[in-house]
Amino acid sequence: MTVESLFPRLEALLPGVQKPIQYVGGELNSVSKEWDAVSVRWALMYPDAYEVGLPNQGVQILYEVLNERDHILAERTYSVWPDMEQVMRDNAIPQFTLDSHRPVRAFDVFGLSFSTELGYTNMLTALDLAGIPLHAVDRTDEDPIVLAGGHAAFNPEPIADFVDAAVMGDGEEIVLAISEVIREWKDEGRPGGRDEVLLRLAKSGGVYIPKFFTVDYLPDGRIQRVTPNRPGVPFRTAKHTVMDLDAWPYPKKPLVPLAETVHERFSVEIFRGCTRGCRFCQAGMITRPVRERSITTIGAMVENGLKQSGFEEVGLLSLSSADHSEIADVAKGLGDQYEGSNVSLSLPSTRVDAFNITLANEFSRNGRRSGLTFAPEGGSDRMRKVINKMVTEEDLIRTVAAAYSHGWRQVKLYFMCGLPTETDEDVLAIADLAKKVIATGREASGRRDIRCTVSIGGFVPKPHTPFQWAAQLGSEETDARLAKLSAAIRSDKNYAKAIGFRYHDGKPGIVEGLLSRGDRRIGRVIEAVWRDGGRFDGWSEHFSYDRWIESTEKALADEPVDLAWYTTREREYAEVLPWDHLDSGLDRDWLWEDWQDSLEEDGAIEVEDCRWTPCFDCGVCPQMGTEIQIGPTGKKLLPLSVV
């Protein structure tokens, strides 16, 4: 039965909200298919505002992969701002997709991609607006399967009450497999209803269905066990890994936004995964192994993407782009191809030890010489050893000296506060380092207009990392350390004006810590925050720490656990962690040994990058049937035509 567009009802209401353009749809390269011409229908959501959600690479890739199949339809939806939410509630307009303005509840699958846990309250808003029951147990055959993906889905337990399913890892292949299971079930007449199709997905071993698992707790609040409660459901659910990135050169037709967005560029993911082994980095751990795109595929993707979109900037994305085995040839090839044009190239944050001036010059050929960004993460050499960020102070000073002497004036440095074993001295070392960077820049360039911006983020322990057992630093302690650092930077008049200082206070990090390492009991907290008006918690102007604290105290009042239990408490090896039954490929004992190596009294033990050394037995490759895939291929970008 055809599902009609809601736009005729919506259009007259749009002048009454801010930025109505973000609810209109019709972007270049968007897709709108006939409802009755397909058998499986997906509504894809990045649970944040249009300006953040539209550029999201993961959603764009899945949108295109699904829509390339004749029997599948995929449309997009994003979080609506509070003013639009009120208009929709007042006029009984449900959560709608942008492409055809169809109600989200009419689709077969409602897929949400979470890159951060702070989007959970936005999911509840979307479910409620859509008319989909908040709790999975209350849904009927008339409701879509609510599916979570993205990095936060590696511990979906805090949202287990609200989602029907979760998928870990790369989405390109699994969304097609899920679509096939749904198509077969529908073709058979939907036997067994909703439970049957969920059971079929669970038995595949690649889709986690929370309601098919029972969690038992010990009297002290720790988890005793997590076990399947249906026959045929495997004890562990595995992540998905796409092994040939050249076979998936998406996005081929990038979406071009109608309203201003946070990134307006064509992005090419030049490789996936990272084996540098930074102990705090969940993204690096859960995306192993490294899989490179070939230089020829990168060149073809850039040429096609610019042609299809009209963008004037190309971002070469990955967790550490300068580590691509052919990055020099990629940069030179693209530089040659687009020299003299209006196309500029950019690399995200670059590792200090992977940076070189030749590379930087290639990326600034067309006159764009913006600031360089590096992420030492720890202020002292000791701290960087603890987190396995193998960059010395000498490395950093040598790199910035080269940059400043070649005409750069601005350097941004990213650090973290609250890392395991950190002391006040480690944090104050950031001020000393920043002053040395300015002094080096002035000497190397012979100029005084040298700038360095120091940005500080709070450390949040994440699942599937060696630091998953670590205690998080409390918000008050974090703020006290940052105040001392600010004073140290401002106290030296010779450098104070040359150093910019940006930081977030410790409060949002505590809430993120609660959500990232929480279990199913945290679902009550999320719902209480949402019912109290919690929306857009990733935005500082909307975030309320007091609301989260009060909701946590009320929701956990009858439990032997509290906020501190989830955040500032160190875990023991024997404790069952909420995500232990979810298989990221990483061996638990290997993670524990790496955690212990970071705590060595004589100094943390560093672990090399296994791309260039023998295997360290993290477990991913043998367990997942994968392998590291890197060049060089020996090929060149050209014969792509010079623009």
C-alpha positions, 0 to 999 in steps of 0.5 A: 500500500502506497505511503503518501508524502507528509509534505503538503501538511508540513510545507505551510508550517515551515515558515514558523521554524528556524532554518526551514530549509533543513526539512525540505530535502531534494539535495543534489544526488538524493534519491526518491523511489516509488514505494510500491516498486520495492520490497524492503524499505530503510529509514536511515538516521544520524541522530543529530541536526541536519548540519551535523548529520548530512555530511556523515560518511557512514550514513551516506555510504549505506544510503547509496549501497541500499538504493543501488539495489532495485528491490530496496529503498533507503531514505534519510531522517535527522533530529529536528530542533526543539522548535520543529519538534513542538510544531510537529507535536502541535500538528500531529506530524510524525517523524518524517524522511527528507527524501519523500517526507514519508512517516518513519513508522511506515518503513521496515527498518529504522537504522540509527548510526551512533558515533557518540553516546550523547545522541541517545536522547535524540533517538528517543525523541525520534521514536516518540515523534514517529509513533514507535513505542519507546520500548522494544517489548511494546512494539508490534508487527506494524513497527519497524525494526529499530537497529543501532550501528556506529561506534557506540553500538559496540556497547549497545547495552545502555539502549538495549530497552529501546533498540530491537537490534545492533550491528557492529563494524562495517555496514556495507555488506551486513545491511544487504544481508539484513535486507535479504532476510527481511525480504525472504520473511516478507515473501513467505507471508511474515511467519511468526511475526516480528519475533521470527524475523529477529530470530533469523537475524540473531541466528546469523551470528552477525546481528545482536538482538538484546531481548534474546539475552538475559542479564543476571546481576550479583548482589553488589551490582556487578554482572554475573552472566549474560546468556541467550534465552532462545535456542539457536542464538549464539553466545557471542555476536561478531563485528563485520569487516569489509576486506576489499575497500576497492570493491566498495568505492562509496560514496559515488554520488555524495549528497550536496547540502542545501543548508550550511553543514559542518563539513562541505567537502567531498571526503574519500576514506583512504584506508580503514582501521589503525594499528598504532595501538593508542590505548585510549582509542576505541576507533583504532581498536574496533576497526582493526585490521588496516585495509588500504584503498589503492592509489588508483581507486582513490584517484578515481573516487576523487575525480568522480566525486568532484564531478558528481558534486561540484565540491571544491575541497577534498578530504582524505580521511582515515584515523591517521591519513599520513600513514597510508603506504602511498600517501606521498604518491597520492598527494603528488598525483592529486596535486598535479591533477588539480594544480591551478584549479579551485580544488583544494586538498586536506588531511585531518589531524596528522601524527607528528611522526608521520608529517613531512614538509613535502607532504604538507606542501602538496596539500597547500599547492593551490594557495590554501595554507591553513593551520596544521593540526597535531595530536600529541594527546599527552603533555609529558613523554611519560604520559605518552608512553602510558597511552602508547602514543610514541611521539617524543618532545623532540619529534614535536619540536623538530616537526613544528620547526620545519613547519614554521620555517616553511611559512606556516604561522599557526599550529593546533595541538590536541591533548587529553586530561584525566588519563590513567596515572596522570598527575598535575605535573603531566598536565602542566607539561602541556604549558611548557610544550606549548611555550617551546613550540612558540619559541621554536616557531619564532626562532625558525621563522624570524617572526613574532606573529606565531600562534599555537592553539592548545585544545584539551579534551577529557579522557573517557574510558571506552569499551574494547580498549586496554583502558576499558578497566580504568577509573575515570577522573572526576569532573571536579578534579578535571576542572582543577587540573585545567585551571592550573594549566590555564594559569600556567599558560597565562602567567608567562607574558612572553607567551600568553598572547601567542597561545590559544587555550580551548577546553571543555569542563569535566561534566559532559565527559562524566555523562559520556563515561556513564553511557559508554561503559553502562549496562542495561540499567542505564536505559532508565537514566536515559529515559528519565533525562529525555522525559525531563526535556533532554535533547541534543546533549552533544551541544553545550548549549542544550546539555544539562549536567544537573539533569543527568545527575538528578535522573541518575540518582532517581533511576538508580535509587533502588540499585547497589550502583551509582554514577561513581560506580560506573565512571570513577571506579577501576574494574578488576580482570574477573569482572564481567563487562557489559560488552564481553558477549560482543566480539570485536575480535580483540582478545580480552587477555591481550587487552588486559596485558596491554592495560598492565603494560601501561601501569608498569612502575619502571615506565610503561611498555610501548607496543609497536605498530603491527603493520611494520612488525611481527604480529602482537596477537591482539586476536583480530586477524585469526579470529575474524578471518582477516588480514592487514592489507597495505601497499605499495601497489607500485601504481600511479594516480595518472593516467587520470586527466589533468583538470 
